[in-house]
Amino acid sequence: MPGEYGFCTIDVRGGDIVSRMFIAIRFTPVHRHLLKETAEQSRSFVTHGKYVPHDLYHLTVQFLGEMKAGEAELVRNELAQCAEIFPPFELEFDRMGYFEKRNKAILWIGIRNHQALIELHEEVHQRISKLGFADERSFRPHITIARQVAFNDERSKENLIKKPINIQSFCVDQIDLMESIRLDDHLTYRSIKAYKLTGEKGFYS
């Protein structure tokens, strides 16, 4: 059953391949709604795009790729230890932006003042790298809101970036090991395991 953060949970025991796993921060229904309201404001700047369903909004901390259940168990052990070190922290939302991808774009909502998030990512990355699973792409924290986007014109790109957004900060108190799957030809995500952040206050530099 979906929990507070809106994703189903599954059991990864067994020998099957678990496709496209990643570690993420999920949002409560309240913040998913606020993020959706902001995403809707971007529609006036584009001619078309494939918008992400708001119940799938998340922030990827570390991409892992395809893994077997036994490999996932190794990752679970590392995440459990990591969560014991890091205390909860506030996540502040910045502005909308985009990544160019061929002749289309990916729209996102960015993060500001994210030192705690960077430290969390670095710790996760170090732990996962020693297992041989971590993706080596640079960490650019964001929430994807639309894909395959075409802008009205070049000025629309500039105006999108300049548009202020107003979303209250979000308390990150857990990280999740996630699986990306297709059900009835639709992309969705499942939480394999949630890890509460229980570290001591004052940890972050």
C-alpha positions as CSV (number, residue, x, y, z in Angstrom):
1,M,0.0,0.0,0.0
2,P,1.2,3.5,-0.7
3,G,2.5,5.3,2.4
4,E,2.8,9.0,3.4
5,Y,5.2,9.6,0.5
6,G,2.9,8.1,-2.1
7,F,4.9,5.1,-3.4
8,C,4.3,1.3,-3.0
9,T,6.9,-0.8,-1.2
10,I,8.1,-4.3,-2.4
11,D,10.1,-7.2,-1.2
12,V,13.3,-7.7,-3.1
13,R,14.2,-11.2,-1.8
14,G,14.7,-13.8,-4.5
15,G,16.9,-14.1,-7.6
16,D,15.2,-11.8,-10.1
17,I,16.8,-8.8,-11.7
18,V,15.6,-5.5,-10.2
19,S,15.6,-3.0,-13.0
20,R,17.0,0.6,-12.8
21,M,17.4,1.2,-9.1
22,F,18.2,4.5,-7.5
23,I,18.3,6.3,-4.1
24,A,16.0,9.2,-3.7
25,I,14.3,11.8,-1.5
26,R,10.5,11.5,-1.8
27,F,8.0,14.2,-1.0
28,T,4.8,14.3,1.1
29,P,1.4,14.9,-0.6
30,V,1.5,18.5,0.5
31,H,4.8,19.2,-1.2
32,R,3.9,17.2,-4.3
33,H,0.9,19.5,-4.7
34,L,3.0,22.6,-4.3
35,L,5.5,21.3,-6.8
36,K,2.7,20.5,-9.2
37,E,1.3,24.0,-8.9
38,T,4.7,25.4,-9.8
39,A,5.1,22.9,-12.7
40,E,1.8,24.1,-14.1
41,Q,3.1,27.6,-14.3
42,S,5.7,26.4,-16.8
43,R,3.1,25.5,-19.4
44,S,2.8,29.1,-20.7
45,F,6.5,28.9,-21.8
46,V,6.3,25.8,-23.9
47,T,4.4,24.5,-26.9
48,H,4.4,20.9,-25.7
49,G,6.0,18.5,-23.3
50,K,5.4,15.3,-21.4
51,Y,4.7,16.3,-17.8
52,V,5.7,14.0,-15.0
53,P,2.7,12.9,-12.8
54,H,3.0,14.7,-9.6
55,D,2.8,11.5,-7.5
56,L,6.1,10.5,-9.1
57,Y,8.0,13.6,-8.1
58,H,11.3,12.8,-6.3
59,L,14.9,14.0,-6.0
60,T,17.5,11.5,-7.1
61,V,20.5,11.3,-4.6
62,Q,22.3,8.5,-6.5
63,F,21.5,6.4,-9.6
64,L,22.5,2.7,-9.3
65,G,21.3,0.9,-12.5
66,E,20.1,-2.7,-12.8
67,M,20.8,-4.9,-9.9
68,K,20.1,-8.4,-8.6
69,A,18.4,-8.9,-5.2
70,G,21.6,-9.9,-3.6
71,E,23.3,-6.8,-4.8
72,A,20.4,-4.7,-3.6
73,E,20.9,-6.2,-0.1
74,L,24.4,-4.9,0.0
75,V,23.2,-1.4,-0.9
76,R,20.5,-1.7,1.8
77,N,23.1,-2.4,4.4
78,E,25.2,0.7,3.4
79,L,22.1,2.9,3.4
80,A,21.1,1.8,6.9
81,Q,24.5,2.8,8.2
82,C,24.4,6.1,6.3
83,A,21.0,7.0,7.7
84,E,22.3,6.5,11.3
85,I,24.9,9.2,10.7
86,F,22.9,11.9,9.0
87,P,20.2,14.0,10.8
88,P,17.2,15.4,9.1
89,F,17.7,18.7,7.2
90,E,15.7,21.4,5.4
91,L,15.5,21.4,1.6
92,E,14.9,24.8,0.0
93,F,13.5,25.1,-3.6
94,D,15.2,27.6,-5.9
95,R,13.8,28.2,-9.4
96,M,12.7,26.4,-12.6
97,G,15.3,25.5,-15.2
98,Y,16.0,23.1,-18.0
99,F,18.5,20.7,-19.5
100,E,18.9,20.6,-23.3
101,K,18.6,17.1,-24.7
102,R,19.0,17.0,-28.5
103,N,16.3,19.3,-29.9
104,K,14.1,18.9,-26.7
105,A,14.5,19.9,-23.1
106,I,13.9,18.5,-19.6
107,L,12.3,20.9,-17.2
108,W,13.1,20.8,-13.5
109,I,12.7,22.6,-10.2
110,G,16.1,23.3,-8.6
111,I,17.4,23.4,-5.0
112,R,19.2,26.2,-3.2
113,N,21.6,26.3,-0.2
114,H,22.0,22.5,-0.5
115,Q,25.2,21.9,1.4
116,A,23.6,19.2,3.6
117,L,22.2,17.5,0.5
118,I,25.7,17.5,-1.1
119,E,27.2,16.0,2.0
120,L,24.5,13.3,2.0
121,H,25.1,12.6,-1.7
122,E,28.9,12.4,-1.2
123,E,28.5,9.9,1.7
124,V,26.1,7.7,-0.2
125,H,28.3,7.9,-3.3
126,Q,31.4,6.9,-1.4
127,R,29.6,3.9,0.2
128,I,28.0,2.7,-3.1
129,S,31.1,3.2,-5.1
130,K,33.1,0.7,-3.1
131,L,30.4,-1.8,-4.0
132,G,30.9,-1.0,-7.7
133,F,27.4,0.3,-8.4
134,A,27.5,4.2,-8.3
135,D,26.9,6.3,-11.4
136,E,29.8,8.7,-11.9
137,R,27.8,11.6,-13.4
138,S,28.1,15.0,-11.6
139,F,25.5,15.6,-9.0
140,R,23.0,18.3,-10.0
141,P,20.1,18.1,-7.6
142,H,16.7,18.8,-9.1
143,I,13.1,17.5,-9.4
144,T,12.2,16.6,-13.0
145,I,8.7,18.0,-13.9
146,A,8.6,17.5,-17.7
147,R,10.4,15.8,-20.5
148,Q,10.5,16.1,-24.3
149,V,9.7,19.8,-24.0
150,A,9.7,22.4,-26.8
151,F,9.8,26.0,-25.8
152,N,7.7,28.7,-27.5
153,D,10.9,30.6,-28.4
154,E,14.3,31.6,-27.0
155,R,12.8,34.4,-24.9
156,S,10.6,31.8,-23.2
157,K,13.7,30.0,-22.0
158,E,15.0,33.1,-20.4
159,N,11.7,34.0,-18.8
160,L,11.2,30.5,-17.3
161,I,14.6,30.8,-15.5
162,K,13.7,34.3,-14.2
163,K,10.3,33.4,-13.0
164,P,10.2,33.3,-9.1
165,I,8.7,30.4,-7.3
166,N,7.3,30.1,-3.8
167,I,7.4,26.7,-2.3
168,Q,7.9,26.3,1.5
169,S,11.0,24.4,2.5
170,F,10.8,20.6,3.0
171,C,12.2,18.6,5.9
172,V,14.2,15.6,4.6
173,D,13.9,13.0,7.3
174,Q,14.4,9.8,5.2
175,I,16.0,8.5,2.0
176,D,14.6,5.6,-0.1
177,L,16.0,2.8,-2.2
178,M,13.8,2.9,-5.2
179,E,13.0,0.8,-8.3
180,S,12.0,2.2,-11.7
181,I,9.5,-0.1,-13.5
182,R,6.9,-0.1,-16.3
183,L,3.3,-1.1,-15.5
184,D,0.9,-1.2,-18.4
185,D,3.5,0.7,-20.5
186,H,3.6,3.5,-17.9
187,L,6.8,4.4,-15.9
188,T,6.4,4.2,-12.2
189,Y,8.6,3.9,-9.1
190,R,8.5,1.7,-6.1
191,S,10.1,2.2,-2.7
192,I,12.0,-1.0,-1.7
193,K,13.1,0.4,1.7
194,A,12.9,3.7,3.5
195,Y,15.6,4.8,5.9
196,K,14.9,7.4,8.5
197,L,17.7,9.9,9.1
198,T,18.6,9.6,12.8
199,G,22.0,11.3,13.2
200,E,22.9,13.9,15.8
201,K,22.1,17.6,15.1
202,G,25.0,19.7,14.3
203,F,26.5,17.1,12.0
204,Y,26.6,19.2,8.8
205,S,29.5,21.5,8.1
